[in-house]
Amino acid sequence: MATDYKKISLDGLWDNNPALVQLLGLCPLLAVTGTVVNALGLGIASTLVLVGSNLTISMFRKFVPDSVRLPIFVMIIASFVTCIELLMQAFTYELYTILGIFIPLIVTNCAIMGRADAFACKNPVGASLVDGIMMGVGFTAVLMILGAMREILGLGTLFSDMQLLFGPMAESWKIVLIDDYTGFLFAILPPGAFVGMGLLIALKNIIDARLEERRKEATPIAPSGEAKRVRVTGNI
């Protein structure tokens, strides 16, 4: 059977988005999305781990006994997380300290473990690679949108402190949307993250409902009075 890369891509980005549909990895998602740079940093780290673990697990899936597959998956994921930690300590140390415990906790991220057990260990390398990329991009997109919402409402800025991730050249990327903004503390506290996440999930459900309505309207319906010819002899 040919691999349906389009379906895999749509699942990761929209139909089966790990944050909006599967509701996995919500702890780091809600905790670090106070600003876009924090969200992007965690999103990139999670995506790299997801792609690396999916690829590795798929390559060696035929050699992993079912009885010990979960411990092996954890060890593979932990190895990639350690590599990401060391890279962040070397090149983005300030951002690493801000994200804190949520970088090593990627090991226990249910979105990554779930894709390893539900997809990578059952599918070929190409499909697992695309699945890891798309699931990671979908997860990162939700992180960034929520981070942008909270940063705008809470601080009145957008893309502040991007130099923590991209270096000195990104200092000028900061956009001040409201001058002399006193801030909206609720938006950058955990309750604000829950409300923002709820709004995003509700928006997705509304869009899905509208798309389903248009799909039904576009589907031709046979007239009720039209007789249907039924074959009653021979092989069907």
N, C-alpha and C positions, 0 to 999 in steps of 0.2 A: 504494500500500500504506500502511495506517495505521501510524503509529509506535507501537511497543509500549513505552510509558514504564515500565510495570511491570518488564519485562525489563531495560531500561536501568538502572533503579534497583537491582534485585537484583544485576545484574552488578557495579556499582560498590561496593555495600555488602558483598556476600558472594561470589557465584558467580565473579566475575572480579576480586576485590579486588586493587588494584595491589601491595600489600605481601605479602599472604598467598598469592596465587595466581600473579600475574605475576612476583613477586619483583623489582619495579622500585623504584628510589629507596632501596635498602637502605643506601647509604653515609651519607646524612644521618639516616636513620631510626635506625641503630645508634649514630651518633656523638652525637646531642644528646638522647637520651631518658633522661638521668640523672634528670630530674625532670619532673613533669607540666607545669609552666609552660614549660619549654624545648620539650617536645613539642607543646604547644598552640600556642605561638608559631610554630614552623616549620610546623605543620599548617595554621594559618590563612593564613599567607603562601603556602604551596604551593597551597591551595585557591583563593585569589583569583587567582593567576597562571593556574591551570588553567582556571578559569571564564572569565576574560578572554580567554585565548588561544584556547580552544575557540570562544567566541562570535565573535571577530574572524575567525578562520580560516574558520569556516563561512559568515560573511557574504560573504567575498571569495573563496570557493573556486573559483568559476567564472572568475575573472580571473587566477588564479595558474597559470602554465605548469608542467607536470610537471618540466621540466628544471631549474627553480630553486626548486622548492617547499620543499625542506629549508632552504636558506639564508634564505628568506623567513620560514619558521616560526620559525627561531632568532631572527631580528630582532624578530618580534612578541613572542615569549616574553621576550626580553631587555628590551624596552620595558616590559613589565608588571613584570618583576623590579626594574627601576630605580625605577619608581613605588613599589613596596612598600618598597624600601630607603630611599627618601627619607621615606616615611611613618613607618617604624620609627625612623629617626634623629630625627625630629621629636617623636614621641610616646612611644616605648618605647626610648630610647637604650641604657639599661643592658642590656635583653634583647637588643638588636641586637648589642652588643659581646660578649655571652656566646655567641650563636649564631655570630658571626664569619663565616668564609668560607662557611658553609653557606647563607647567604641569597643571595649572588650565584651560588652553584653551583646554585641552582634552575634556572638557564638550561639546564644540562646534565642535569637530572633526566629519566631515561628514561621515567618515568611520564607526564610532561607532553608530551614530544616524541612518545611512542608514541600518546597519545590524539589528538594533532593529526594525525598521519599516518594512523592506522588508523581514526579515527572522524570527527573534525570536518571534514576536507576532503572527506568523502564523504556527509555527512548534513546535513539542514536545520538552521536556527538553533535551533528549539525542542528538538530531540533532542540537539544538541550542548551546549546549555546545561544540560539535565538530566544528561547524561553527565558534564560537568565538575563539577557540584555533587556528584553521587553518588560519583564517583571520588575527589574531594577529601575528602568526608566519610568515606568508607571508609578512605582513607589516614590521615586525622587520627585516626580512632578507634583504629587500630592503634598509631599513635604514642602516644596518651594511655594506652592500656592497658599498653603496654610501659613507658612512663615511670612509671606508677603502680606497677607491679610492682617496678621498679628502685629507685624512691624509698622504697617501704615496706621492702624488704629491705636497702637500702644505708644509709638514714638513719633509718628508723623513723618517718617523718612522711609526710604527704600534703598536697598543695596548698601547699607552702612557697614563699615568694617570689612569690606570685601578684600582689602589688602591682606587680611589674615589668611586667605586662601590663594590669592593670585599675586601677592607681592605688592611692592610700592606703586606699580603702575595702576592699581585698582583704587587708589585713594580718592581719585576724582570721580569715581563711579557713583558716589553717594548722591541721592536725589532728596532734597528737602521739600516735601510737599506742603507743609504748613509751617510758616515761620512763627517763632515764639510759642510753639505748641507745648502745653503743660503736660501732655501725656494722658493716656487712658490706661490706668494700671490693670484693670480687669483683663484687658486683651492679652497682656504678656504674662499673666498668672495662669496656673493650670486650669481654672474654670473657663477662662477664655479659650483655651485650646480645645476643651470639650465642646463648647458652643460652636466654635469655628468648624470643627470636624463634623458636628451634626449638620451644619448648614451645607457643607460640601456633599455629604451623603444624600441629603434631601434634594439638592440640586441635581445630582446624578440620577436619582430616582425619577424626578420630574422629566428630565431629558429622555430617559429610557421610555417613560410612558408616552411622551409625545412621538417618539420615533416608532413605537409599536402602533400607535393610532394611525400614523401616516402609512405604515406598512400594510395595515388592514384595509385602509381606504384605497391603496394602490392595487390590492389584490382583486381581480375581477370575480364577481359572483354570478353563477349561472342563474338565469331566470327560473323562478319557482315552477312555472308552467311548462318548462321544456322537458320533454320526455327523454329518458335515458335508455339507450339500447343495451340490453343485457344479453350476453352470450350464455346460452344454456347447454350447448353441446360442445363436444371436443375438449381439448386440453386448454386450461386457462393459464 
